Amino acid sequence: MPQSPESFDIAIIGGGLAGLSAAVAIGADSEARVVLIDKDVGHNNLTPLTFSDVVQKFSLEDSVVNRYRGFSLHSSLGSQSIHYYSGFPLASLDYRWACYILLTRAQRSLGFTWQRGYATGLVKDREGWIISLNGSQRIRAPLLIDASGRAHFAARCLHLARPRMYSHCYGQIFSRCQITDSELAEDICLFLGGSERFGNGGGWCYPLGAGRISFGFASVTDSPRYPLKLVRQKYQRALREFAPYADILARGKPGPVERGSIPLGPVRRFVCDGLLLVGDVVGQATPWACMGVEPALVNGQTCGRVAAQAFKQRDFRARVLREYETIWAQANQRSYRQGTMLAPLQWTQGEEVWDKIAASHSRLTPEETLAHLRYNEPIRSLPILGWSMVYDRLGRIRRGVRDWVRQHLRIWQGKHVKTHARAEGS
Ligand SMILES: Cc1cc2nc3c(=O)[nH]c(=O)nc-3n(C[C@H](O)[C@H](O)[C@H](O)COP(=O)(O)OP(=O)(O)OC[C@H]3O[C@@H](n4cnc5c(N)ncnc54)[C@H](O)[C@@H]3O)c2cc1C
């Protein structure tokens, strides 16, 4: 027999940075009784890179693994740009620890409960949502925040739209690496240019201090299914061939695997009646650099504040919750729209184009590089954007026609040679 549901004011599904940031914001602004549902918190990835001012804004300094005063883009064909900053604008985090810091902060608010478990079902009646958990437990709440990341819990139950693309990452943390300043420095983090051989989504190489390095590659596809065999093969190839990191890593000791998918390309709506969606669940990671830590924290906070306001007014209709969407759109719509439009073009260009991009990056100022990484600036105008897409499409059609002609010419020549040989034989 299912138990009668336990009632709360707000239910949050997912204990990643997005869900926890929302929980902290609700606790700071209201006395709502909040339940967070997840079997554990912060197990998405191990050591993501983010911006130091974000770490400071959310008081997550204790979770910093390493700080970087330099950023470099390195293509597999050899071009490299390196920029140095006066401070340390980038940092890698211990994701799990960052989530525990937020959890502890949320637990300080009176109405907070952490329900260890997994949400398995969702229905709505006149009083709000009823969430079934594994086991026979059920939870009732008039407002639901779905922060279940790539599991897309509410989207699955309610058949809502999901992000269009997924960056499937595979990497490892190496220890006992001997890092010399001539090859790699402890305080420089690297993005590695995309390539069909290693992963069209590009890769990363972040020294984590004390001879540890996080290294990996990603493949961007339009399917949410994680292509384990493919990404592992490509990663292993990069590990053998991507100079000079291959040599440094070969001398190190391979450790924990970092893998998972980042949904990309935000959906059109983040709210419905009684429902807010935040973080990876709606594709809020940047579609140009695939960075989701800052969006999860910032949007989680906005989502939590709007949820707290809605609780105070006891009005959970979409038109009240839509303020969260408006705030997101004001800050992000332009750069995300361009990033999403260009994404199919960006992730299919070959390593030669990435080589040129790495070379051209060295002509940017350090601040421009950072703005590009973070906000997708310089943003191109819509006509130029449209033209680059048409140009790309035309290029693909031209290459398709050329390959088709070459292939048929080869078949025809093959037939011709055979007929000729037969004629000569007879
Ligand atoms: C390998 C890898 C490397 C990355 N590197 C970077 C980087 O360098 N920089 C960067 O900015 N971003 C990076 N990202 C992306 C970034 O980590 C994510 O965008 C961000 O963590 C999203 O946070 P979230 O809270 O939305 O989702 P998550 O952290 O995924 O949280 C979702 C939570 O929901 C829970 N959940 C799911 N379904 C259910 C359910 N039915 N019931 C209960 N709980 C449920 C999960 O257990 C999980 O804890 C990387 C991602 C990966 C996978």
The ligand as an ORCA input file, in Angstrom:
! r2SCAN-3c Opt
* xyz 0 1
  C      32.744     15.283    -17.163
  C      32.176     16.661    -17.067
  C      33.018     17.758    -17.065
  C      32.513     19.045    -16.945
  N      33.383     20.102    -16.893
  C      32.911     21.355    -16.675
  C      33.804     22.466    -16.524
  O      35.025     22.313    -16.605
  N      33.275     23.700    -16.288
  C      31.933     23.899    -16.176
  O      31.495     25.040    -15.931
  N      31.050     22.871    -16.328
  C      31.517     21.617    -16.561
  N      30.627     20.568    -16.677
  C      29.181     20.853    -16.637
  C      28.678     21.102    -15.219
  O      29.236     20.168    -14.340
  C      27.149     20.992    -15.188
  O      26.617     21.838    -16.189
  C      26.563     21.400    -13.844
  O      27.154     20.625    -12.843
  C      25.064     21.210    -13.854
  O      24.547     21.226    -12.550
  P      23.059     20.711    -12.263
  O      22.813     20.951    -10.828
  O      22.134     21.284    -13.273
  O      23.092     19.148    -12.562
  P      23.817     17.929    -11.750
  O      25.030     18.394    -11.030
  O      23.938     16.861    -12.751
  O      22.728     17.553    -10.668
  C      21.604     16.783    -10.973
  C      21.281     15.948     -9.763
  O      19.980     15.401     -9.938
  C      19.958     14.113     -9.394
  N      18.843     13.380     -9.987
  C      18.678     13.027    -11.270
  N      17.526     12.373    -11.426
  C      16.954     12.316    -10.203
  C      15.739     11.758     -9.708
  N      14.872     11.122    -10.508
  N      15.475     11.866     -8.376
  C      16.340     12.507     -7.547
  N      17.485     13.050     -7.962
  C      17.784     12.960     -9.269
  C      21.323     13.538     -9.742
  O      21.645     12.483     -8.858
  C      22.223     14.764     -9.571
  O      22.794     14.815     -8.287
  C      31.110     19.256    -16.832
  C      30.249     18.151    -16.838
  C      30.766     16.878    -16.966
  C      29.819     15.714    -16.965
*
